[in-house]
Amino acid sequence: MDIETFRYSPPFRAEVEPALAQFGMGQGSPEIDAYFEALLKNPDMRHDAVFVTRDAAGSLGMAAIMTRPVFGGHGRMLNMLMPQDDEAKVVPFGNAMFGAAATFGEAHGITRLGILVRDGQHLLQSFIDSTDFVSVMEHHSMGWDGDPVPLPVPETDGVTLGVYVGGDADTNHGIATLWEWAFRRDPIGPVLTPDILEDCVAHQNIWFVVARDQNNGRVVGVSEAGPDSFFSGIAVARSHWGTSLAEALSAATMNEFITRGHTSLFSMVRKTNRASVALHERMNWNIKGGGKIYAPPQQTD
């Protein structure tokens, strides 16, 4: 099969954009349109690199290496979009895209790439099934659909809540330290350092709700949210387990989403994280689907 793979940059927009309708661009979804518009204008805003594979028949696939480090800091998530017109092209296109991303990664200290496959993505699953990739995490896709009416925020003694969009070194350090502790056992290990936090705020439309101890100003809880309507996660200090702080952070974050015009929210929760699933359900979220994250097996000596 005669295909070519190249790294995308804005001068290729006119060549690539017409084929993106197969992935939902221009089909009535503001969030999908916003994602592709940002990617086409400035692929470096949310991605380390974006690769395109295509053939003479006009089939096209895309693979985007996400900016946020995972797997302890040395890995990235790879978002892969497979050609929709011919299932026979999925494996060769997938191999070409993954190979280009892996080569780029090796040159930039990225030693492992993870791929999220959602329920129903049978073309992407076909590519995964052709490889030796292993499942490293299963997740629920959670969703919330509500009214544009603020939720009551439970009071937590000695704690204040506020929206945070970066700019303070001490707060950045407090958030990053708590986040790294809370997700230390996560199989993907989403990394958040002070520098990554500032980059997320500046370039990826991510924001936080921070809970502080009123006595000393210490960060005792944080939620991460955005871009758009994605609720990334919550971390609560061990000293505040068993209080209503997780619910308070959830409600305050959802209220900020409502203020920003989002009343249909979604998140991803590891299936084994029963506490998080239960928190979502207490906040009237529902399981909408699921999926798995795959990665090449780790090399051993």
C-alpha positions as CSV (number, residue, x, y, z in Angstrom):
1,M,0.0,0.0,0.0
2,D,1.4,3.4,-1.1
3,I,1.0,5.8,1.8
4,E,2.9,8.8,3.1
5,T,3.2,10.1,6.7
6,F,4.3,13.6,7.6
7,R,4.3,15.9,10.6
8,Y,1.4,18.3,10.4
9,S,1.9,22.1,10.5
10,P,-0.6,24.9,9.6
11,P,0.6,25.2,5.9
12,F,-0.9,21.7,5.3
13,R,-4.4,22.8,6.5
14,A,-6.0,23.1,3.1
15,E,-4.9,19.6,2.2
16,V,-6.0,18.0,5.5
17,E,-9.2,19.8,6.6
18,P,-11.6,18.4,4.0
19,A,-11.0,14.9,5.3
20,L,-11.7,15.8,8.9
21,A,-15.5,15.7,8.4
22,Q,-15.2,11.9,8.8
23,F,-14.1,12.6,12.4
24,G,-16.9,15.0,13.1
25,M,-15.5,18.4,12.2
26,G,-18.2,20.6,10.8
27,Q,-20.9,18.1,11.7
28,G,-22.6,20.2,14.4
29,S,-20.5,19.6,17.5
30,P,-19.0,22.8,18.9
31,E,-16.5,20.9,21.1
32,I,-15.2,18.7,18.2
33,D,-15.0,21.8,16.0
34,A,-13.1,23.7,18.7
35,Y,-10.7,20.8,19.1
36,F,-9.8,20.6,15.4
37,E,-9.7,24.3,15.0
38,A,-7.1,24.6,17.7
39,L,-5.2,21.7,16.3
40,L,-5.2,23.1,12.7
41,K,-4.2,26.6,13.8
42,N,-1.5,25.7,16.3
43,P,-0.9,22.0,16.9
44,D,1.7,22.7,19.5
45,M,-0.8,24.2,21.9
46,R,-2.0,20.8,23.2
47,H,0.3,18.5,21.4
48,D,4.0,17.7,21.2
49,A,3.5,16.7,17.5
50,V,0.7,15.7,15.1
51,F,1.3,13.2,12.3
52,V,-0.9,12.6,9.2
53,T,-0.9,9.5,7.1
54,R,-2.7,9.5,3.7
55,D,-2.9,7.7,0.4
56,A,-3.7,8.6,-3.2
57,A,-7.3,7.7,-2.7
58,G,-7.8,10.4,-0.1
59,S,-7.9,8.2,2.9
60,L,-6.5,10.0,6.0
61,G,-5.5,9.2,9.5
62,M,-4.0,11.4,12.3
63,A,-2.0,10.8,15.4
64,A,-1.4,13.5,18.0
65,I,1.1,13.1,20.9
66,M,-0.5,14.9,23.8
67,T,1.7,17.4,25.7
68,R,0.9,16.2,29.3
69,P,3.5,13.7,30.6
70,V,2.3,10.3,31.9
71,F,3.9,7.1,32.9
72,G,6.0,8.8,35.6
73,G,7.0,11.6,33.2
74,H,8.6,9.7,30.4
75,G,5.5,8.8,28.4
76,R,2.7,10.5,26.6
77,M,-0.8,9.7,25.5
78,L,-1.3,9.3,21.7
79,N,-4.7,10.2,20.2
80,M,-5.1,8.2,17.0
81,L,-7.8,8.8,14.4
82,M,-8.1,5.9,11.9
83,P,-9.3,6.2,8.2
84,Q,-13.1,5.6,8.1
85,D,-13.5,4.6,4.5
86,D,-11.8,1.2,4.4
87,E,-11.1,-1.1,7.4
88,A,-8.3,-2.9,5.4
89,K,-6.3,0.4,5.7
90,V,-6.5,0.6,9.5
91,V,-3.5,-1.6,10.3
92,P,-1.0,-0.2,7.7
93,F,-2.1,3.4,8.5
94,G,-1.9,2.7,12.3
95,N,1.6,1.2,12.0
96,A,2.7,4.2,10.0
97,M,1.3,6.8,12.4
98,F,2.5,5.0,15.5
99,G,5.9,4.5,14.0
100,A,6.3,8.2,13.2
101,A,5.1,9.1,16.7
102,A,7.5,6.6,18.3
103,T,10.4,7.8,16.3
104,F,9.7,11.4,17.3
105,G,9.3,10.2,20.9
106,E,12.6,8.5,21.1
107,A,14.3,11.6,19.9
108,H,12.6,13.7,22.6
109,G,12.9,11.4,25.6
110,I,9.4,9.9,25.3
111,T,9.9,6.2,26.0
112,R,6.3,5.0,26.1
113,L,3.1,5.9,24.3
114,G,-0.4,5.1,25.6
115,I,-3.5,4.9,23.4
116,L,-7.0,5.4,24.7
117,V,-9.6,3.2,23.0
118,R,-13.2,4.0,23.9
119,D,-16.1,1.6,23.7
120,G,-17.3,1.5,20.1
121,Q,-14.0,2.5,18.4
122,H,-13.8,-0.8,16.6
123,L,-11.4,0.5,13.9
124,L,-8.9,1.7,16.5
125,Q,-9.4,-1.6,18.4
126,S,-8.6,-3.5,15.2
127,F,-5.3,-1.8,15.1
128,I,-4.6,-2.5,18.7
129,D,-5.5,-6.2,18.2
130,S,-2.8,-6.4,15.5
131,T,-0.1,-5.4,17.9
132,D,1.4,-6.8,21.1
133,F,0.2,-3.8,23.1
134,V,-1.1,-4.5,26.6
135,S,-4.0,-3.0,28.5
136,V,-2.7,-0.8,31.3
137,M,-6.0,0.7,32.6
138,E,-9.7,0.3,32.2
139,H,-12.0,3.3,32.8
140,H,-15.5,4.5,33.0
141,S,-16.7,7.4,30.9
142,M,-18.8,9.5,33.3
143,G,-21.2,12.2,32.3
144,W,-23.4,14.9,34.0
145,D,-26.2,16.7,32.3
146,G,-27.8,19.4,34.5
147,D,-29.5,22.7,34.6
148,P,-27.7,26.1,34.6
149,V,-28.5,26.4,38.3
150,P,-25.6,26.5,40.8
151,L,-25.3,23.5,43.1
152,P,-25.1,23.9,46.8
153,V,-21.5,23.7,48.0
154,P,-21.0,21.9,51.3
155,E,-19.2,23.8,54.0
156,T,-15.9,22.3,55.3
157,D,-14.7,23.8,58.6
158,G,-11.5,25.7,58.3
159,V,-11.3,25.5,54.5
160,T,-11.8,28.1,51.8
161,L,-12.4,27.4,48.1
162,G,-11.5,29.5,45.1
163,V,-10.9,29.3,41.4
164,Y,-7.2,29.4,40.5
165,V,-5.6,30.1,37.1
166,G,-1.9,30.1,38.0
167,G,0.6,32.9,38.7
168,D,1.7,32.1,42.3
169,A,4.7,30.0,42.8
170,D,3.8,28.8,46.3
171,T,0.3,27.7,45.2
172,N,1.7,26.0,42.1
173,H,4.0,24.0,44.3
174,G,1.2,23.1,46.8
175,I,-1.1,21.9,44.0
176,A,1.7,19.9,42.2
177,T,2.8,18.3,45.5
178,L,-0.7,17.2,46.4
179,W,-1.5,16.0,42.9
180,E,1.6,13.9,42.6
181,W,0.9,12.3,46.0
182,A,-2.8,11.6,45.2
183,F,-2.0,10.0,41.9
184,R,1.2,8.2,42.8
185,R,-0.3,4.7,42.4
186,D,-2.2,5.5,39.2
187,P,-1.1,3.2,36.4
188,I,-0.9,6.0,33.9
189,G,0.5,8.5,36.4
190,P,-0.6,11.9,35.1
191,V,2.2,14.3,35.9
192,L,1.7,17.8,37.3
193,T,4.6,20.0,38.1
194,P,4.6,23.8,38.7
195,D,5.9,24.4,35.2
196,I,3.4,22.0,33.6
197,L,0.6,23.7,35.6
198,E,1.5,27.1,34.3
199,D,1.7,25.8,30.7
200,C,-1.7,24.1,31.1
201,V,-3.2,27.4,32.3
202,A,-1.5,29.5,29.6
203,H,-2.0,27.3,26.6
204,Q,-4.6,24.6,27.2
205,N,-7.5,26.5,28.9
206,I,-7.2,24.5,32.1
207,W,-8.1,25.9,35.5
208,F,-8.3,24.7,39.1
209,V,-10.5,25.0,42.2
210,V,-8.2,25.1,45.2
211,A,-9.1,24.4,48.8
212,R,-6.9,26.1,51.4
213,D,-6.5,25.7,55.1
214,Q,-7.7,28.9,56.6
215,N,-5.1,28.9,59.4
216,N,-1.9,28.4,57.3
217,G,-2.9,28.8,53.6
218,R,-1.8,25.2,52.8
219,V,-3.4,23.6,49.8
220,V,-5.5,20.7,51.2
221,G,-7.6,20.0,48.1
222,V,-7.6,20.7,44.4
223,S,-9.7,19.9,41.3
224,E,-8.4,20.2,37.7
225,A,-10.9,21.1,34.9
226,G,-10.9,22.0,31.3
227,P,-10.5,22.4,28.5
228,D,-14.1,22.9,27.6
229,S,-16.3,20.5,29.6
230,F,-13.8,18.0,30.8
231,F,-13.5,17.4,34.6
232,S,-10.0,16.0,35.0
233,G,-9.9,15.0,38.6
234,I,-9.8,15.8,42.3
235,A,-7.0,15.4,45.0
236,V,-7.7,15.7,48.7
237,A,-5.0,15.7,51.4
238,R,-5.1,12.8,53.8
239,S,-5.8,15.2,56.7
240,H,-9.2,16.0,55.1
241,W,-10.4,12.5,54.2
242,G,-13.7,11.8,55.7
243,T,-14.9,15.4,55.5
244,S,-17.2,16.8,52.8
245,L,-14.2,18.4,51.0
246,A,-14.4,16.2,47.9
247,E,-18.1,17.0,47.5
248,A,-17.4,20.7,48.0
249,L,-14.6,20.7,45.4
250,S,-16.9,18.8,43.0
251,A,-19.8,21.2,43.5
252,A,-17.6,24.3,43.2
253,T,-16.0,23.0,40.0
254,M,-19.3,22.1,38.5
255,N,-20.6,25.6,39.3
256,E,-17.6,27.2,37.6
257,F,-18.4,25.0,34.5
258,I,-22.0,26.3,34.6
259,T,-20.7,29.9,34.9
260,R,-18.6,29.2,31.8
261,G,-21.6,27.9,29.9
262,H,-21.1,24.2,30.2
263,T,-23.9,22.1,31.6
264,S,-23.0,18.8,29.9
265,L,-19.8,17.5,31.6
266,F,-17.7,14.4,31.2
267,S,-14.8,12.7,32.9
268,M,-12.8,9.5,33.0
269,V,-12.5,7.3,36.1
270,R,-10.4,4.2,36.6
271,K,-12.7,1.3,37.1
272,T,-10.8,0.2,40.2
273,N,-11.2,3.6,41.8
274,R,-14.4,2.9,43.6
275,A,-14.2,6.0,45.8
276,S,-14.1,8.2,42.7
277,V,-17.0,6.4,41.0
278,A,-19.0,6.7,44.2
279,L,-18.3,10.4,44.5
280,H,-19.4,10.9,40.9
281,E,-22.6,9.1,41.6
282,R,-23.3,11.1,44.7
283,M,-23.0,14.2,42.6
284,N,-25.5,12.8,40.1
285,W,-23.1,11.7,37.4
286,N,-23.8,8.6,35.4
287,I,-21.6,6.0,33.7
288,K,-21.9,6.7,29.9
289,G,-19.5,4.1,28.6
290,G,-15.9,3.0,29.1
291,G,-12.7,2.1,27.4
292,K,-9.1,0.9,27.9
293,I,-5.7,2.5,27.6
294,Y,-3.1,0.3,25.8
295,A,0.6,0.7,25.5
296,P,3.5,-1.4,24.2
297,P,4.9,-3.8,26.8
298,Q,7.7,-2.4,28.8
299,Q,11.1,-3.5,27.8
300,T,13.1,-5.6,30.3
301,D,16.8,-6.4,30.3
